[in-house]
Amino acid sequence: MNEHEMTFGPDVPFTCRRHTSQLSSISGFKAGLLLPVTYEGKRSMAIMNTGENYPEPLVIDVARLPNALSGSRKQQKIETASGTKQEEGVTRTATLQIDGHLAHGAIRYRIGKPDQLPTLTMSALEGRTLAFDLRAGIACLD
């Protein structure tokens, strides 16, 4: 899967070897692939959410928006798999390392559940391919 298409089947080129990490919630009815991400000196796992079309590759939920960034707050309409939503957020330019690959972009902070893991959006796939095989238990960003 990349920013343009998804390809299925045994003929898909596949070089991924890293064991997959998954998150399951709501009694197993909602699941997500987790990929390692490093940002602003922090290391974490992040949920790959292909249903969010944020221009920022990484979205972090916080209880309240950071005071240090209060001057750059903005309302933004976002297209998601569940429809258009409007939210207030703060962005900060950053260098990210997503599954071992450097990515220059921005982090979006939004009001949400602070105990939720960071979210990788479709922007994280720009120039990359997300490959996963759930039967073999492997997933990575190439």
N, CA, C and O atoms as a MOPAC input file, in Angstrom:
PM7 MOZYME 1SCF
protein

 N      0.85800 1    -1.16600 1     0.00000 1
 C      0.00000 1     0.00000 1     0.00000 1
 C      0.90400 1     1.22800 1     0.00000 1
 O      1.85800 1     1.31000 1     0.77300 1
 N      0.59200 1     2.18400 1    -0.88000 1
 C      1.29500 1     3.46000 1    -0.84500 1
 C      0.26800 1     4.57600 1    -0.96900 1
 O     -0.93200 1     4.32200 1    -0.86400 1
 N      0.71400 1     5.80300 1    -1.19100 1
 C     -0.23700 1     6.91200 1    -1.22600 1
 C     -1.14600 1     6.88100 1    -2.44900 1
 O     -2.10400 1     7.65000 1    -2.52000 1
 N     -0.86200 1     6.00300 1    -3.41800 1
 C     -1.65300 1     5.95800 1    -4.65300 1
 C     -2.50400 1     4.70900 1    -4.80900 1
 O     -3.56800 1     4.76800 1    -5.42400 1
 N     -2.05900 1     3.57700 1    -4.26500 1
 C     -2.75800 1     2.33400 1    -4.55600 1
 C     -2.49400 1     1.26200 1    -3.50300 1
 O     -1.58200 1     1.37400 1    -2.68400 1
 N     -3.31600 1     0.22800 1    -3.55200 1
 C     -3.09100 1    -0.97500 1    -2.76100 1
 C     -2.97300 1    -2.13900 1    -3.73400 1
 O     -3.72800 1    -2.22800 1    -4.70200 1
 N     -2.02700 1    -3.02600 1    -3.47300 1
 C     -1.80300 1    -4.17700 1    -4.32600 1
 C     -1.87200 1    -5.43600 1    -3.47600 1
 O     -1.31400 1    -5.48300 1    -2.38000 1
 N     -2.54500 1    -6.43700 1    -3.97400 1
 C     -2.71900 1    -7.68600 1    -3.24200 1
 C     -2.21900 1    -8.85200 1    -4.07300 1
 O     -2.11700 1    -8.74800 1    -5.29500 1
 N     -1.91300 1    -9.94500 1    -3.43000 1
 C     -1.62200 1   -11.18400 1    -4.13500 1
 C     -0.19900 1   -11.65700 1    -3.97700 1
 O      0.64800 1   -10.93900 1    -3.44700 1
 N      0.06800 1   -12.87200 1    -4.43700 1
 C      1.38500 1   -13.48600 1    -4.25100 1
 C      2.48500 1   -12.85400 1    -5.09500 1
 O      3.66200 1   -13.09100 1    -4.82400 1
 N      2.14600 1   -12.05700 1    -6.10700 1
 C      3.16100 1   -11.46400 1    -6.97600 1
 C      3.62800 1   -10.09100 1    -6.51400 1
 O      4.44400 1    -9.46000 1    -7.18600 1
 N      3.12500 1    -9.62100 1    -5.38400 1
 C      3.52100 1    -8.30400 1    -4.87600 1
 C      4.95300 1    -8.39300 1    -4.35700 1
 O      5.26600 1    -9.30100 1    -3.58700 1
 N      5.84700 1    -7.45700 1    -4.76800 1
 C      7.21300 1    -7.47600 1    -4.21900 1
 C      7.16000 1    -7.23400 1    -2.71500 1
 O      6.47300 1    -6.32200 1    -2.25500 1
 N      7.87300 1    -8.03600 1    -1.95900 1
 C      7.75500 1    -7.99100 1    -0.50700 1
 C      9.10800 1    -8.24300 1     0.12800 1
 O      9.64000 1    -9.34900 1     0.02600 1
 N      9.67800 1    -7.23300 1     0.78600 1
 C     10.99100 1    -7.38700 1     1.40900 1
 C     10.92900 1    -7.25600 1     2.92700 1
 O     11.96200 1    -7.28900 1     3.59600 1
 N      9.75300 1    -7.11000 1     3.46000 1
 C      9.57400 1    -6.87000 1     4.88300 1
 C      9.94000 1    -8.10900 1     5.70200 1
 O      9.57600 1    -9.22900 1     5.34200 1
 N     10.66200 1    -7.89900 1     6.80500 1
 C     11.04300 1    -9.01000 1     7.67900 1
 C     10.75700 1    -8.73300 1     9.15000 1
 O     10.93300 1    -9.62600 1     9.97900 1
 N     10.32300 1    -7.52900 1     9.49600 1
 C     10.12500 1    -7.18400 1    10.90400 1
 C      8.80400 1    -7.74800 1    11.39900 1
 O      7.77800 1    -7.62200 1    10.73000 1
 N      8.82900 1    -8.36800 1    12.57000 1
 C      7.60900 1    -8.92500 1    13.14500 1
 C      6.61700 1    -7.80600 1    13.42300 1
 O      6.98300 1    -6.72700 1    13.88900 1
 N      5.37600 1    -8.08200 1    13.13100 1
 C      4.33900 1    -7.07900 1    13.27100 1
 C      3.97400 1    -6.85000 1    14.73700 1
 O      4.03700 1    -7.75900 1    15.56600 1
 N      3.59800 1    -5.63200 1    15.02100 1
 C      3.01800 1    -5.27800 1    16.30800 1
 C      1.61900 1    -4.78800 1    16.01100 1
 O      1.40100 1    -4.01600 1    15.07700 1
 N      0.67500 1    -5.24300 1    16.81300 1
 C     -0.71300 1    -4.86500 1    16.57500 1
 C     -1.34800 1    -4.39500 1    17.87300 1
 O     -0.92900 1    -4.77300 1    18.96700 1
 N     -2.35100 1    -3.57600 1    17.72500 1
 C     -3.13000 1    -3.08300 1    18.85600 1
 C     -4.56800 1    -3.50300 1    18.60900 1
 O     -5.09600 1    -3.33400 1    17.51000 1
 N     -5.19100 1    -4.04700 1    19.63000 1
 C     -6.58300 1    -4.45700 1    19.49600 1
 C     -7.38200 1    -3.81500 1    20.61100 1
 O     -6.94300 1    -3.77300 1    21.76100 1
 N     -8.55400 1    -3.31700 1    20.26600 1
 C     -9.41500 1    -2.71600 1    21.28400 1
 C    -10.86600 1    -3.03900 1    20.97000 1
 O    -11.16600 1    -3.67300 1    19.95800 1
 N    -11.73800 1    -2.61100 1    21.81900 1
 C    -13.17200 1    -2.86200 1    21.68800 1
 C    -13.42100 1    -4.35600 1    21.45600 1
 O    -14.06400 1    -4.74600 1    20.48100 1
 N    -12.91200 1    -5.16400 1    22.34800 1
 C    -13.09600 1    -6.62500 1    22.29900 1
 C    -12.67600 1    -7.22700 1    20.96300 1
 O    -13.29400 1    -8.17600 1    20.48100 1
 N    -11.63000 1    -6.67500 1    20.37300 1
 C    -11.10400 1    -7.22800 1    19.12900 1
 C    -11.79100 1    -6.74300 1    17.86500 1
 O    -11.42600 1    -7.18100 1    16.77300 1
 N    -12.78100 1    -5.84700 1    17.97100 1
 C    -13.48400 1    -5.35800 1    16.78900 1
 C    -12.73900 1    -4.21800 1    16.09700 1
 O    -13.05600 1    -3.87600 1    14.95700 1
 N    -11.77000 1    -3.63800 1    16.76100 1
 C    -10.97700 1    -2.57400 1    16.15700 1
 C     -9.50600 1    -2.94600 1    16.36200 1
 O     -9.08100 1    -3.22400 1    17.48300 1
 N     -8.75400 1    -2.95000 1    15.29800 1
 C     -7.34400 1    -3.33400 1    15.39500 1
 C     -6.51900 1    -2.39600 1    14.53200 1
 O     -7.03400 1    -1.78400 1    13.59600 1
 N     -5.25000 1    -2.28800 1    14.84800 1
 C     -4.36800 1    -1.44100 1    14.06000 1
 C     -2.95100 1    -1.95800 1    14.05900 1
 O     -2.50700 1    -2.59500 1    15.01500 1
 N     -2.23900 1    -1.67800 1    12.97100 1
 C     -0.81900 1    -1.99300 1    12.90100 1
 C     -0.04400 1    -0.91200 1    13.61500 1
 O     -0.37600 1     0.26800 1    13.50800 1
 N      0.97500 1    -1.29700 1    14.33500 1
 C      1.84100 1    -0.35000 1    15.03600 1
 C      3.20100 1    -0.32800 1    14.36400 1
 O      3.76000 1    -1.37200 1    14.02800 1
 N      3.72900 1     0.87500 1    14.17200 1
 C      5.06900 1     1.03500 1    13.61300 1
 C      5.88100 1     1.89700 1    14.57000 1
 O      5.32500 1     2.77500 1    15.23000 1
 N      7.19900 1     1.66100 1    14.65600 1
 C      8.03300 1     2.48500 1    15.53100 1
 C      8.23300 1     3.88100 1    14.95900 1
 O      8.44100 1     4.04200 1    13.75700 1
 N      8.16900 1     4.88700 1    15.82300 1
 C      8.35700 1     6.27500 1    15.40100 1
 C      9.18900 1     7.00100 1    16.46000 1
 O      9.02900 1     6.77900 1    17.66000 1
 N     10.08000 1     7.87500 1    15.98400 1
 C     10.87400 1     8.72400 1    16.86700 1
 C     10.60400 1    10.16400 1    16.46500 1
 O     10.67900 1    10.51500 1    15.28800 1
 N     10.28500 1    11.00400 1    17.46100 1
 C      9.98500 1    12.41300 1    17.20600 1
 C     10.31700 1    13.20900 1    18.44700 1
 O     10.06900 1    12.75800 1    19.56600 1
 N     10.88100 1    14.39900 1    18.25500 1
 C     11.20600 1    15.31100 1    19.34800 1
 C     11.90900 1    14.60100 1    20.51300 1
 O     11.61900 1    14.86600 1    21.68000 1
 N     12.82800 1    13.70200 1    20.17900 1
 C     13.59300 1    12.98600 1    21.19500 1
 C     12.85500 1    11.85900 1    21.87900 1
 O     13.38000 1    11.27100 1    22.82300 1
 N     11.65600 1    11.54100 1    21.43400 1
 C     10.85600 1    10.47000 1    22.04500 1
 C     10.75000 1     9.29700 1    21.08500 1
 O     10.68300 1     9.47800 1    19.86900 1
 N     10.73500 1     8.10400 1    21.64000 1
 C     10.49200 1     6.89900 1    20.84900 1
 C      9.16000 1     6.31900 1    21.28500 1
 O      8.84100 1     6.29200 1    22.47400 1
 N      8.39000 1     5.85900 1    20.32200 1
 C      7.07200 1     5.32000 1    20.62500 1
 C      6.65900 1     4.38100 1    19.51900 1
 O      7.32300 1     4.28900 1    18.48600 1
 N      5.57300 1     3.69200 1    19.73400 1
 C      4.90800 1     2.98400 1    18.65800 1
 C      3.75500 1     3.88500 1    18.23400 1
 O      3.19400 1     4.60300 1    19.06100 1
 N      3.40000 1     3.85200 1    16.96200 1
 C      2.31600 1     4.68100 1    16.44600 1
 C      1.36400 1     3.80300 1    15.65400 1
 O      1.77600 1     2.83600 1    15.01300 1
 N      0.08800 1     4.15300 1    15.70600 1
 C     -0.94800 1     3.41300 1    14.99600 1
 C     -0.98900 1     3.89400 1    13.54900 1
 O     -1.08700 1     5.09600 1    13.30500 1
 N     -0.91700 1     2.98100 1    12.59200 1
 C     -1.05400 1     3.34900 1    11.18000 1
 C     -2.53300 1     3.46400 1    10.87300 1
 O     -3.25700 1     2.46900 1    10.91600 1
 N     -2.99500 1     4.68200 1    10.55800 1
 C     -4.41700 1     4.90900 1    10.27800 1
 C     -4.56200 1     5.45400 1     8.86900 1
 O     -4.40000 1     6.65300 1     8.64100 1
 N     -4.86200 1     4.58400 1     7.93500 1
 C     -4.98900 1     5.00400 1     6.53800 1
 C     -6.30000 1     5.72600 1     6.27800 1
 O     -6.52900 1     6.18600 1     5.16000 1
 N     -7.16700 1     5.84100 1     7.27800 1
 C     -8.43500 1     6.53300 1     7.11200 1
 C     -8.36800 1     8.00600 1     7.43500 1
 O     -9.38200 1     8.69900 1     7.35200 1
 N     -7.18600 1     8.51200 1     7.80600 1
 C     -7.04500 1     9.92800 1     8.13300 1
 C     -6.15000 1    10.60100 1     7.11200 1
 O     -5.01500 1    10.17700 1     6.89600 1
 N     -6.65800 1    11.64700 1     6.48700 1
 C     -5.94300 1    12.34000 1     5.42200 1
 C     -5.35100 1    13.65700 1     5.89100 1
 O     -5.44400 1    14.66000 1     5.18400 1
 N     -4.76000 1    13.67100 1     7.03900 1
 C     -4.08300 1    14.87000 1     7.51500 1
 C     -2.86000 1    15.13500 1     6.65200 1
 O     -2.22100 1    14.19200 1     6.18400 1
 N     -2.52300 1    16.40900 1     6.43100 1
 C     -1.28500 1    16.69700 1     5.70600 1
 C     -0.05000 1    16.39400 1     6.55700 1
 O      1.04700 1    16.22800 1     6.02300 1
 N     -0.22700 1    16.32100 1     7.87200 1
 C      0.88000 1    15.99800 1     8.77400 1
 C      0.96900 1    14.47900 1     8.91400 1
 O     -0.05500 1    13.82000 1     9.09300 1
 N      2.17900 1    13.91200 1     8.83400 1
 C      2.30200 1    12.45600 1     8.92800 1
 C      2.04000 1    11.88800 1    10.32300 1
 O      1.70700 1    10.71000 1    10.45100 1
 N      2.18700 1    12.70900 1    11.37300 1
 C      2.01200 1    12.21700 1    12.73600 1
 C      1.03200 1    13.10800 1    13.47800 1
 O      1.17600 1    14.33000 1    13.48300 1
 N      0.03600 1    12.49800 1    14.10500 1
 C     -0.96500 1    13.22000 1    14.88700 1
 C     -0.92400 1    12.68700 1    16.31300 1
 O     -0.95200 1    11.47900 1    16.54600 1
 N     -0.85800 1    13.62100 1    17.26500 1
 C     -0.77000 1    13.24600 1    18.67300 1
 C     -1.93400 1    13.86800 1    19.42300 1
 O     -2.16200 1    15.07600 1    19.34700 1
 N     -2.67000 1    13.03500 1    20.14700 1
 C     -3.78300 1    13.51700 1    20.96600 1
 C     -3.24900 1    13.99800 1    22.31300 1
 O     -2.42300 1    13.33300 1    22.94000 1
 N     -3.72900 1    15.15600 1    22.74600 1
 C     -3.34000 1    15.73000 1    24.03300 1
 C     -4.60600 1    16.17700 1    24.77100 1
 O     -5.64400 1    16.41200 1    24.15200 1
 N     -4.50700 1    16.29000 1    26.09200 1
 C     -5.64600 1    16.74900 1    26.88300 1
 C     -5.93300 1    18.22200 1    26.61900 1
 O     -7.09100 1    18.63800 1    26.57400 1
 N     -4.87000 1    19.01100 1    26.44300 1
 C     -5.01200 1    20.42400 1    26.08400 1
 C     -3.84000 1    20.79200 1    25.20000 1
 O     -2.77600 1    20.17700 1    25.27000 1
 N     -4.04100 1    21.79700 1    24.37000 1
 C     -2.98800 1    22.19400 1    23.42900 1
 C     -1.86500 1    22.87900 1    24.19100 1
 O     -2.13300 1    23.66000 1    25.10500 1
 N     -0.61400 1    22.60600 1    23.83800 1
 C      0.52600 1    23.18300 1    24.55000 1
 C      0.51900 1    24.70900 1    24.52000 1
 O      0.30300 1    25.30900 1    23.46700 1
 N      0.75600 1    25.34300 1    25.68300 1
 C      0.80300 1    26.80600 1    25.76000 1
 C      1.89000 1    27.38700 1    24.87200 1
 O      1.71200 1    28.45700 1    24.28900 1
 N      3.00000 1    26.70000 1    24.76600 1
 C      4.11800 1    27.20000 1    23.96400 1
 C      3.73000 1    27.35200 1    22.49800 1
 O      4.36700 1    28.11400 1    21.77000 1
 N      2.70700 1    26.64800 1    22.05900 1
 C      2.29000 1    26.70500 1    20.66600 1
 C      0.94200 1    27.38300 1    20.49600 1
 O      0.33500 1    27.28500 1    19.42900 1
 N      0.46100 1    28.06800 1    21.52300 1
 C     -0.89700 1    28.60400 1    21.47200 1
 C     -1.08800 1    29.62200 1    20.34700 1
 O     -2.20300 1    29.77600 1    19.84900 1
 N     -0.03700 1    30.31200 1    19.94100 1
 C     -0.17100 1    31.30300 1    18.87900 1
 C     -0.38200 1    30.69100 1    17.51300 1
 O     -0.81700 1    31.38400 1    16.59300 1
 N     -0.08600 1    29.41300 1    17.35100 1
 C     -0.20900 1    28.79200 1    16.03600 1
 C     -1.42200 1    27.86300 1    15.93900 1
 O     -1.48400 1    27.01400 1    15.05000 1
 N     -2.38100 1    28.02200 1    16.85000 1
 C     -3.59600 1    27.20500 1    16.78200 1
 C     -4.38400 1    27.55400 1    15.53200 1
 O     -4.43600 1    28.71400 1    15.12300 1
 N     -4.99200 1    26.55000 1    14.93400 1
 C     -5.84000 1    26.83800 1    13.77800 1
 C     -6.91900 1    25.78200 1    13.65500 1
 O     -6.73200 1    24.62200 1    14.02200 1
 N     -8.05500 1    26.21700 1    13.12600 1
 C     -9.14200 1    25.31100 1    12.80300 1
 C     -8.81500 1    24.66900 1    11.46300 1
 O     -8.27300 1    25.31800 1    10.56800 1
 N     -9.14300 1    23.40600 1    11.33600 1
 C     -8.82400 1    22.71000 1    10.10100 1
 C     -9.92300 1    21.69800 1     9.80100 1
 O    -10.38500 1    20.99200 1    10.69700 1
 N    -10.33900 1    21.63000 1     8.53800 1
 C    -11.27200 1    20.59600 1     8.11000 1
 C    -10.45300 1    19.42400 1     7.59800 1
 O     -9.53600 1    19.59400 1     6.79400 1
 N    -10.79200 1    18.23800 1     8.06900 1
 C    -10.04500 1    17.04000 1     7.71900 1
 C    -10.99700 1    16.01000 1     7.13700 1
 O    -12.07600 1    15.77000 1     7.68000 1
 N    -10.59000 1    15.39900 1     6.02200 1
 C    -11.35600 1    14.29700 1     5.44100 1
 C    -10.88700 1    13.00100 1     6.08400 1
 O     -9.69700 1    12.68600 1     6.07100 1
 N    -11.81700 1    12.26300 1     6.63800 1
 C    -11.50000 1    10.97500 1     7.24300 1
 C    -12.39300 1     9.91100 1     6.63000 1
 O    -13.31300 1    10.21600 1     5.87200 1
 N    -12.11300 1     8.66300 1     6.96400 1
 C    -12.92400 1     7.56400 1     6.45700 1
 C    -14.36500 1     7.66700 1     6.94400 1
 O    -15.27600 1     7.14400 1     6.30300 1
 N    -14.57400 1     8.33800 1     8.07500 1
 C    -15.92800 1     8.47400 1     8.61600 1
 C    -16.56500 1     9.81900 1     8.24500 1
 O    -17.61600 1    10.16300 1     8.78600 1
 N    -15.95300 1    10.58100 1     7.34000 1
 C    -16.51500 1    11.84400 1     6.88400 1
 C    -15.64400 1    13.02900 1     7.24800 1
 O    -14.57600 1    12.86900 1     7.83800 1
 N    -16.10500 1    14.22100 1     6.89100 1
 C    -15.35800 1    15.44300 1     7.17700 1
 C    -15.56900 1    15.84700 1     8.62500 1
 O    -16.68900 1    15.80700 1     9.13400 1
 N    -14.48800 1    16.23500 1     9.28200 1
 C    -14.60400 1    16.76000 1    10.63200 1
 C    -13.76900 1    18.01600 1    10.75500 1
 O    -12.78700 1    18.19500 1    10.03600 1
 N    -14.16000 1    18.87500 1    11.66100 1
 C    -13.42900 1    20.11200 1    11.89300 1
 C    -12.88400 1    20.06800 1    13.31000 1
 O    -13.59000 1    19.69900 1    14.24800 1
 N    -11.62600 1    20.44800 1    13.45600 1
 C    -11.02300 1    20.41900 1    14.77300 1
 C     -9.98300 1    21.51400 1    14.90000 1
 O     -9.48200 1    22.04700 1    13.91000 1
 N     -9.67400 1    21.83100 1    16.13900 1
 C     -8.62700 1    22.80000 1    16.41000 1
 C     -7.35700 1    22.03900 1    16.74100 1
 O     -7.38900 1    21.03900 1    17.45900 1
 N     -6.25900 1    22.50800 1    16.22200 1
 C     -5.00100 1    21.83500 1    16.47300 1
 C     -3.82800 1    22.78000 1    16.35400 1
 O     -3.97100 1    23.94100 1    15.97100 1
 N     -2.67000 1    22.25600 1    16.68900 1
 C     -1.41500 1    22.98900 1    16.61000 1
 C     -0.43100 1    22.11400 1    15.85400 1
 O     -0.33700 1    20.91300 1    16.11000 1
 N      0.30400 1    22.71600 1    14.92000 1
 C      1.31400 1    21.94800 1    14.19800 1
 C      2.70400 1    22.44500 1    14.55300 1
 O      2.91100 1    23.61700 1    14.86800 1
 N      3.64200 1    21.52500 1    14.49200 1
 C      5.05200 1    21.84700 1    14.75300 1
 C      5.88700 1    21.08900 1    13.73100 1
 O      5.76000 1    19.87200 1    13.59800 1
 N      6.74100 1    21.81000 1    13.00900 1
 C      7.63700 1    21.18400 1    12.03800 1
 C      8.63100 1    20.30500 1    12.78000 1
 O      9.15000 1    20.68100 1    13.83100 1
 N      8.88600 1    19.13200 1    12.21800 1
 C      9.75500 1    18.18400 1    12.91400 1
 C     10.41500 1    17.24100 1    11.91700 1
 O      9.98300 1    17.10800 1    10.77200 1
 N     11.46300 1    16.60000 1    12.38300 1
 C     12.05800 1    15.49400 1    11.65200 1
 C     11.62600 1    14.22900 1    12.37400 1
 O     11.86300 1    14.07000 1    13.57200 1
 N     11.00000 1    13.34700 1    11.64300 1
 C     10.49400 1    12.10600 1    12.20700 1
 C     11.30600 1    10.94300 1    11.67900 1
 O     11.84800 1    10.99100 1    10.57500 1
 N     11.38100 1     9.91000 1    12.47600 1
 C     11.93500 1     8.65700 1    11.98600 1
 C     10.81800 1     7.63400 1    12.12200 1
 O     10.41000 1     7.28500 1    13.22900 1
 N     10.32800 1     7.15700 1    10.98000 1
 C      9.20500 1     6.23000 1    10.96200 1
 C      9.70000 1     4.88900 1    10.45400 1
 O     10.08300 1     4.76200 1     9.29100 1
 N      9.69400 1     3.90500 1    11.30700 1
 C     10.17100 1     2.55700 1    10.97100 1
 C     11.55300 1     2.59600 1    10.32800 1
 O     11.81800 1     1.89000 1     9.35500 1
 N     12.43200 1     3.43500 1    10.88700 1
 C     13.80600 1     3.52200 1    10.41100 1
 C     14.03700 1     4.48400 1     9.25900 1
 O     15.18000 1     4.64000 1     8.83100 1
 N     13.00800 1     5.13300 1     8.73900 1
 C     13.13700 1     6.06400 1     7.61700 1
 C     12.95000 1     7.49500 1     8.10800 1
 O     12.00500 1     7.78700 1     8.84200 1
 N     13.85400 1     8.38500 1     7.70200 1
 C     13.70700 1     9.79400 1     8.06100 1
 C     12.61700 1    10.43300 1     7.22200 1
 O     12.51300 1    10.18700 1     6.02100 1
 N     11.81300 1    11.25000 1     7.86500 1
 C     10.73500 1    11.95700 1     7.16800 1
 C     10.66800 1    13.37200 1     7.70900 1
 O     10.55600 1    13.56900 1     8.91900 1
 N     10.73500 1    14.35700 1     6.82700 1
 C     10.58100 1    15.75000 1     7.24000 1
 C      9.12100 1    16.12300 1     7.04400 1
 O      8.54400 1    15.89200 1     5.98100 1
 N      8.55000 1    16.68700 1     8.05300 1
 C      7.14100 1    17.02900 1     7.96300 1
 C      6.71500 1    17.78100 1     9.20400 1
 O      7.45600 1    18.61500 1     9.72300 1
 N      5.54400 1    17.48800 1     9.66600 1
 C      5.03200 1    18.18400 1    10.83400 1
 C      4.29000 1    17.20600 1    11.72400 1
 O      3.80700 1    16.16100 1    11.28700 1
 N      4.21900 1    17.58600 1    12.98300 1
 C      3.41400 1    16.86500 1    13.95300 1
 C      2.19400 1    17.72300 1    14.22100 1
 O      2.31000 1    18.93200 1    14.41800 1
 N      1.03500 1    17.10600 1    14.22900 1
 C     -0.19800 1    17.83200 1    14.56800 1
 C     -0.63200 1    17.39500 1    15.95900 1
 O     -0.82500 1    16.20600 1    16.21300 1
 N     -0.78300 1    18.35600 1    16.85200 1
 C     -1.33000 1    18.10300 1    18.17900 1
 C     -2.79800 1    18.48400 1    18.14700 1
 O     -3.14800 1    19.57000 1    17.68500 1
 N     -3.66200 1    17.59900 1    18.63400 1
 C     -5.09000 1    17.88900 1    18.66500 1
 C     -5.64900 1    17.45000 1    20.02100 1
 O     -5.07700 1    16.60100 1    20.70400 1
 N     -6.76100 1    18.04000 1    20.38200 1
 C     -7.39600 1    17.65900 1    21.63200 1
 C     -8.06000 1    16.30500 1    21.43400 1
 O     -8.84300 1    16.10600 1    20.50500 1
 N     -7.73600 1    15.39000 1    22.31600 1
 C     -8.27100 1    14.03700 1    22.21200 1
 C     -7.93500 1    13.24900 1    23.45700 1
 O     -7.83000 1    13.80400 1    24.55100 1
 N     -7.76700 1    11.96200 1    23.28300 1
 C     -7.45300 1    11.07300 1    24.40200 1
 C     -5.93500 1    10.97900 1    24.54000 1
 O     -5.28500 1    10.34200 1    23.71100 1
 N     -5.35500 1    11.60300 1    25.57600 1
 C     -3.89900 1    11.62900 1    25.68800 1
 C     -3.26400 1    10.26000 1    25.93000 1
 O     -2.06000 1    10.09600 1    25.73000 1
 N     -4.05600 1     9.28100 1    26.35500 1
 C     -3.49700 1     7.95400 1    26.57600 1
 C     -3.43300 1     7.12100 1    25.29300 1
 O     -2.92100 1     6.00200 1    25.30500 1
 N     -3.95400 1     7.66600 1    24.18500 1
 C     -3.89900 1     6.97300 1    22.90100 1
 C     -2.51000 1     7.13100 1    22.29000 1
 O     -1.87300 1     8.17400 1    22.43600 1
 N     -2.05400 1     6.09900 1    21.61300 1
 C     -0.76300 1     6.17300 1    20.93000 1
 C     -0.82700 1     7.19300 1    19.80100 1
 O     -1.91000 1     7.46800 1    19.28500 1
 N      0.31900 1     7.76300 1    19.40600 1
 C      0.34400 1     8.65800 1    18.24200 1
 C     -0.19300 1     7.92900 1    17.00900 1
 O     -0.15900 1     6.70000 1    16.93500 1
 N     -0.68800 1     8.70700 1    16.04300 1
 C     -1.27800 1     8.14800 1    14.82900 1
 C     -0.45900 1     8.55600 1    13.61300 1
 O     -0.16300 1     9.73600 1    13.42100 1
 N     -0.09600 1     7.57500 1    12.79200 1
 C      0.52500 1     7.83900 1    11.49500 1
 C     -0.58600 1     7.92900 1    10.46600 1
 O     -1.43600 1     7.04100 1    10.39300 1
 N     -0.59200 1     8.99400 1     9.66600 1
 C     -1.65600 1     9.21700 1     8.69100 1
 C     -1.19800 1     8.78400 1     7.29800 1
 O     -0.08300 1     8.29100 1     7.12800 1
 N     -2.05700 1     8.96900 1     6.31800 1
 C     -1.69800 1     8.63800 1     4.94000 1
 C     -0.47100 1     9.42000 1     4.47800 1
 O      0.26400 1     8.94400 1     3.61200 1
 N     -0.23300 1    10.60100 1     5.03000 1
 C      0.95100 1    11.38900 1     4.65800 1
 C      2.24700 1    10.65000 1     4.96700 1
 O      3.26400 1    10.88600 1     4.31500 1
 N      2.22000 1     9.76800 1     5.94300 1
 C      3.42000 1     9.00300 1     6.29200 1
 C      3.80800 1     8.03800 1     5.17000 1
 O      4.94100 1     7.55600 1     5.13800 1
 N      2.88900 1     7.75200 1     4.25700 1
 C      3.17900 1     6.82600 1     3.15400 1
 C      3.77800 1     7.50500 1     1.93200 1
 O      4.13500 1     6.82900 1     0.96800 1
 N      3.89800 1     8.84800 1     1.95500 1
 C      4.44400 1     9.53500 1     0.78800 1
 C      5.85400 1     9.03900 1     0.49200 1
 O      6.76100 1     9.16900 1     1.31400 1
 N      6.01900 1     8.47500 1    -0.68100 1
 C      7.32500 1     7.94900 1    -1.08900 1
 C      7.67100 1     6.62600 1    -0.44000 1
 O      8.79900 1     6.15500 1    -0.58700 1
 N      6.75600 1     6.01700 1     0.26200 1
 C      6.99700 1     4.75800 1     0.96800 1
 C      5.90500 1     3.75400 1     0.62200 1
 O      4.87800 1     4.10100 1     0.03800 1
 N      6.14800 1     2.52500 1     0.99100 1
 C      5.16300 1     1.46400 1     0.83000 1
 C      4.98700 1     0.75800 1     2.16400 1
 O      5.96500 1     0.34800 1     2.78900 1
 N      3.74900 1     0.61800 1     2.59800 1
 C      3.43600 1    -0.14600 1     3.79600 1
 C      3.16000 1    -1.57300 1     3.35400 1
 O      2.23700 1    -1.82400 1     2.57900 1
 N      3.96000 1    -2.50200 1     3.84800 1
 C      3.79700 1    -3.90700 1     3.48500 1
 C      3.48000 1    -4.69800 1     4.74700 1
 O      4.12100 1    -4.52500 1     5.78400 1
 N      2.48900 1    -5.56100 1     4.64100 1
 C      2.20200 1    -6.41000 1     5.80300 1
 C      1.60700 1    -7.73400 1     5.35100 1
 O      0.90000 1    -7.81700 1     4.34700 1
 N      1.91300 1    -8.75000 1     6.11600 1
 C      1.37700 1   -10.08900 1     5.91000 1
 C      0.96600 1   -10.58300 1     7.28000 1
 O      1.80700 1   -11.00200 1     8.07500 1
 N     -0.32500 1   -10.53500 1     7.55500 1
 C     -0.79300 1   -10.89200 1     8.88400 1
 C     -0.61700 1   -12.37700 1     9.18800 1
 O     -0.41100 1   -12.75200 1    10.34200 1
 N     -0.69700 1   -13.22800 1     8.15800 1
 C     -0.48600 1   -14.66100 1     8.40700 1
 C      0.94800 1   -14.95100 1     8.81200 1
 O      1.20300 1   -15.76600 1     9.69900 1
 N      1.88900 1   -14.26900 1     8.14800 1
 C      3.30600 1   -14.45400 1     8.49100 1
 C      3.70800 1   -13.62300 1     9.69400 1
 O      4.76500 1   -13.85200 1    10.28100 1
 N      2.86300 1   -12.64700 1    10.07100 1
 C      3.14800 1   -11.82400 1    11.24600 1
 C      4.24500 1   -10.82200 1    11.02200 1
 O      5.04600 1   -10.58200 1    11.92500 1
 N      4.31400 1   -10.20900 1     9.81500 1
 C      5.33100 1    -9.20400 1     9.53700 1
 C      4.68600 1    -7.95800 1     8.95600 1
 O      3.68000 1    -8.03600 1     8.25000 1
 N      5.27800 1    -6.80300 1     9.26000 1
 C      4.77400 1    -5.51900 1     8.73200 1
 C      5.87400 1    -4.49200 1     8.82300 1
 O      6.59100 1    -4.43900 1     9.82200 1
 N      6.02400 1    -3.66500 1     7.78700 1
 C      7.01600 1    -2.59700 1     7.84200 1
 C      6.74500 1    -1.56500 1     6.75600 1
 O      5.95300 1    -1.78200 1     5.83900 1
 N      7.41800 1    -0.45600 1     6.89100 1
 C      7.37100 1     0.62900 1     5.91600 1
 C      8.65500 1     0.53100 1     5.09700 1
 O      9.75200 1     0.63300 1     5.64500 1
 N      8.51900 1     0.33400 1     3.79100 1
 C      9.70700 1     0.22500 1     2.91700 1
 C      9.91900 1     1.53100 1     2.17000 1
 O     10.86100 1     1.64800 1     1.38600 1

